[in-house]
């Protein structure tokens, strides 16, 4: 399999996958069960979703390991199993999509605030992210993706850990700008570009967040900041709404694809979806980008 950088250079724009958690809910995961538990308890379901995204036109799928850092697992049923979990998540994804689709190792934040606002220290973060990165690399991922980060310090610690543990793998950093065009900790796209871009990342951008209007504003801010690495954009399918006791996302596949495909015209080079986005959303996006027919 060619590298992430080579595939991106060849194709110009990559189609990433969509949501994990919300699709697992549709597939029957029980309330309160972390998606990562399915890596051991229902690996066939994990593989099924990876295949569905690849068949829909995804050039890249993310492993089911977002919440699989040792810190995040320590109080749950998977405590002490971070290494096995990450390696297995990577191998499931690879087996599901083969060598023609990139496998990205998903790494989320620890869920703790960094000192002095919370208990997370630099040393703890580096040890946790290093263990996760090594296991994903051993499992065969092509690229590591730090996603849904909101604190710059934690993202920088994760990059430091990856540089020590898996220096051969390219790394993407995506922040969650859940306050519109700022993260929960007040980080702006321009600040993210200034702090992260010089560290040699393979791509930088945003995932999750709020509405597609907010995402459009984010893309404009990244472009205005003169970002020189590929721009990664993976928004939610709109702001979730509760309708008759069910959580629903307002953007259907066609409206989502129409909006998100325009980000490529602004300069984004990796496009996909986050919460609420299904394989049908990805298929519609791939079609809008002229890649494959919708399925």
N, C-alpha and C positions, 0 to 999 in steps of 0.2 A: 504494500500500500504506500503510495507517495505521501510525503509529509503534508501536514496542514497547510504550511506556507506554499508548497508546490501546487496543491489542489486549488487553493484560493487564487494563485497567480494564473493558473490555467483557465479556471471558470469565471473569474472576475467577481462573481457574487455567489456565496454559498447559502443554501437553504438548510437551516438547522431544524431541530424537532420542536415539539410543543411541550405541553405540561406533563408532569408525572403524576402528582398527587390527585388532581381533579379527574384525570383519566382512570386512575386506580379506583376512585370512588365509583365511577360509572361501571367499572369491572367487578365491583362487589367487595372491595376492601372494607373491613369492619371499622366503624367509628372508633377513634382513639388508637388505631394501629398505625405505627409509623410506616411509611412506604418502604423503608429499608428492611423491615421485617420480612417482606415478600421475597427478598433475595434468597433467604433460606427456606421460608415456608411455602412460597408459591413461585418458584423460579420460572415456571412455564408461563405465568402471567406477565412477569417482567420481560421475558423474551418476546412474548406476543406483542406487547406495546412497541418494543424496539422495531420489530419487523413491520408493524403497521405504519410506523413513521417512515421507515426506509422505502416501503412500497408507495407511500404517498409522495415521495420525492425528496426526502431529507438527504442531504449530503453528509450529515453529521448527526449522531445521536449521543445524548448525555447519559452516563451511567446512573443507576439508582443508588447514589452514594452522597447526595447533597448533605444529609444530616449524619454522616458516618465518621465524623472526627471522634477520637477517643473522649474528648471533653463532652461533646454533645450526647454520647452514648452512655456516659458513666452512671446515670441514674435510671437506666431503662433495662429491658430484657436482653439487650445486646452488649451490655457492659463487658469490656475485656475482649471483644471480638472484632475490633476495628480492622485489624490487618486482614483477617479471613473475609470479612464482609466486603471490604473494598476490592480485594483481589477477585472475589467471586462475582461481584457486580460487573467488573470489567470483563471477565471471561464470558459471562452471560451475554453481554452486549455484543462482544466480538463473534460469538457463536451464532447469535441471532441475525446479524447483518452481514457477516462475511468480510471479505477484504475490500469490497468496492465502496464501502461506506466508512467514513471516519468515526472513530469512537473517542469521545471526549470524557475525561474523568471529572465528574462534578464534585466540587468542594465548596460547601457552604460555610458561613460563619459559625462560630462555636455556640452562639446563643447567649454568650456572656458579654457584659460590657468590660472594656479594658480599664485597667487602673488609670487614674484614681476613682473613676466613676463606678467600677465594679471589680470583681475578683480576678479577672483575666490578666495574667502577667505576660510579658514578652517571652519568658522562658517556657511557660506552659504552652503558649500558642505555637511557638516554633517546634516544640517537641510533638505536639498533636498534629499539626499540619504536615510535618516531615514524615511521620508514620503513615498518614493517609496517602500522601503523594507517592511514597515508595511502594505501597501496596497496589495502588492504581497502576503505576508503571510496571510492576511485576505482572499484573493482570493483562497487560498488553494494550493500554490506551495509546492513542496517537497524539493527544494534546490534553493539557490540564486546564480546567475552567473554574476560576474563582467566581462564583455567581451569588447575586443578592447580597453583596457586602454593603454596609452602610457607614462603617467607621474606617477612615483612612489608615489609622495605626494598625488595625487588625489585618487589613489587606496587605500592608507593607510587610508585616511579620510573616504572613503566609507566603509572600513572594520570596522572602529571605529563606524560609524553611525549604521551599521547593528548589531554590538555587543550590542548597546544600545536598538535598536528598535525591533530586532527579534533574540535574542540570541539563540533560540531553533533550528534555521534552519542552516544546513551546508552551507558553502559558497565556491564557486570556483572562482579563479581569473585567467583570461586569458589576457595577454598583446598582443598588435599588434606590431610585429617586422617588421615594414614596411621599415626599412633601411637594410634589409638583416637579420643580427642576432642582430640588435639593434633596439630599438623603436625610434620614432621621437625625444625623449628627451635623447637618448643615453643609455637607460637602457639595460643591457645584461641579458641573462638567469641566469648567476651565481649571479648577483646582485639581481635579482628578487627572487631567491631561498633564498638567505641570509636574505633578508628583510621581505619576506612574509611567508615563510614556518613556522617560529617559532610562528606565530600568530594563529595557529590551523585551518588552512584552510583544506577543504575536498579534494581539488585538486588544481593544479597550472599548468599553461602552456601558450599556445599561440592559437590565432585564427586570421583569416584574413591574413595580411602580404602580401607576394609577391608570388614567385614561389614555386613549390614543392621541387625544389633543395634547396632553402633557408630554407624551413621547415625541410628538412632532416638535414641540418646543425644545426638548432635550437634544434631539438630533441637530437642530439649528444651533444650539449652544456649543455642542461638540465641534461642529463645522466652524463656527466663529472662533473657537479656541485654536484653530489651525492644527487639528489632530493630524498626525502624519502616519499613524499606524492604522490598519483596518478598523473600521467602526462596527461594533457588534451590537445588534438591537434585537431584543427578544421581549416584546411587551405582552401584558395580559390582554385577554379578549374583552377589554373594557373593564369598568368598575362593577364588581359583583353586586347583584341585587337579590333580595329575598322575596320570592314570589310563591305564595301559598305554602310557606314553610320550607321551600327549596332554594338553594343558592344557584342563581343563574347569571351567566355572563351575556351582556347585550350584543356583542359583535358576533354575527353569524359568519360562516366561512367566507362568503362573498364580500361582506362589508369589511371584514378583517383584512382580507387579501388586498382589496382595493386601497386601503389606507397604508398598510405596511409596505406594499410594493413600491409606493412613492418614496419611501425612505432611501431606496437604492438610487433614485434620481438625485437625492441630496448628497449621496456619497457613502451611504452605509454599504458594507460588503458582506456582512453575515446577518441574515434575517431569519427569524423564527418566532415562536410564541412561548408564552409562559402560562400562568394560571388561566384555565378556561379554554385553552387552545387544544383542539383535537387533531387527529390525523386528517380529518376533513378540512380543517383550517389550513394545515400545511399543504395539502394537495391543491387547494385553491390558490394559496400563495405561490406555489411552484408554477402553476398555470399562468398566474398574473405576471410572473417573471419570465415567461416564455420557456420554461424548463421542460415540463411533462404535462400530459393531459390530466385533469382531475379524475380521481377514481372514486 
